[in-house]
Amino acid sequence: MKAISYRHYGGPEVLEYGEVRDPKVGPDQVLVKVRAAAVNPVDWKCREGHLDAILDAVFPVIPGWDVSGVVVQPGASVTEFGVGDEVIGYCREDFLCRGTFAEYIAAPVRALARKPRNLSFEEAAGLPLAGLTAYQVLVKVLEVARDETVLVHAAAGGVGSLAVQIAAHLGARVIGTASEHNHDFVRGLGGAPVTYGEGLAERVRALAPDGVEAVFDTVGGDTLKTSANLLAPEGRLASIADPGVVSLGGRYYFVRPDPQDLSTLSRLAERGVVSVHVQEIFPLERAADAHRTNQTGRTRGKIVVTVGREEEEGAIWTRGEEGTLYSRSQEGTF
């Protein structure tokens, strides 16, 4: 099968497009024909070796943990899914090797849920990792309650944009940090935007004079320290970016696969509670460009890679101001 892989750690240039071994389907797995895979910061951090201390790499590594696709073969013990079922998954294992940037993946059923019927495969691919991160931090770590005020950092990003929507659904008042050009986007998600940078604490205090009950940090560093000083008495602080949060009395969290949580997210998407904004779509063979775009740190929503669209080979899709996806290399809409 065709896939993206890398044989050693390095920059985007180590990503290779070509033939790799077809996956074997274990008893508790299903073979999924991949339609789309989202790019996450953890993908390029793994590629550069930043997670080598906690995850063994079995080279060549196929990157990618997010997937949307169609089941083509269930494993011997699988009853949850059948041939033709459309699924989404956060397909993380405890080592790096068999990722989602490929034509097929043998995915464990513990990582899968049914795809939201109202989302495209591209949108659905952006839901698992970012959505699970947002949901698990807000519900299980911060335990956000109705009428509380929550500060979400990088509110226009992949995790942040979903966190704003989920927190608003929980009945919280949401303040979201974002660049000024993303303020209308954050408002549309249900958050009150504030600009990054110097004076951030004062801008948050203007909206929440008594402090915020919860902070969801996706940035780390100085932003994390500022956030700790914005907490109301008994306020809670969680970070997915900086383990140093523990020294500030907060919680560091790494998302985990959970089929029940993922099914909850799928239902929320079908009810229109959460949506996934796809900024740009690349064909599989241009995954290196997708990594480069994500690595700039200026993504609104998600970057997605599609598989099996030979008729659009070489095309790059980008989001227009009105929300339609356009090809840079071909005329027409998507």
ABEGO torsion letter per residue (X at the ends): XBBBBBABBEBAAABBBEBBBBBBBBAABBBBBBABBBBBAAAAAAAAGAAAAABBBBOBBBBEABBBBBBABBBAABAABBBGBBBBBBBBBABBABBABBABBBBBAAABBBBBAABBAAAAAAAAAAAAAAAAAAAAAAGBBBGBBBBBBGAABAAAAAAAAAAAAAGBBBBBBBBAAAAAAAAAAGBBBBBBEBGAAAAAAAABAAEBABBBBAAEEAAAAAAAAABBBGBBBBBAABAAAAAAGBBBBBBBBBAAAAAAAAAAAAAGABBBBBABBBBAAAAAAAAAAAAAGABBEBBBBBBGBAAABGBBBBBBAAGBBBBAABBEBX
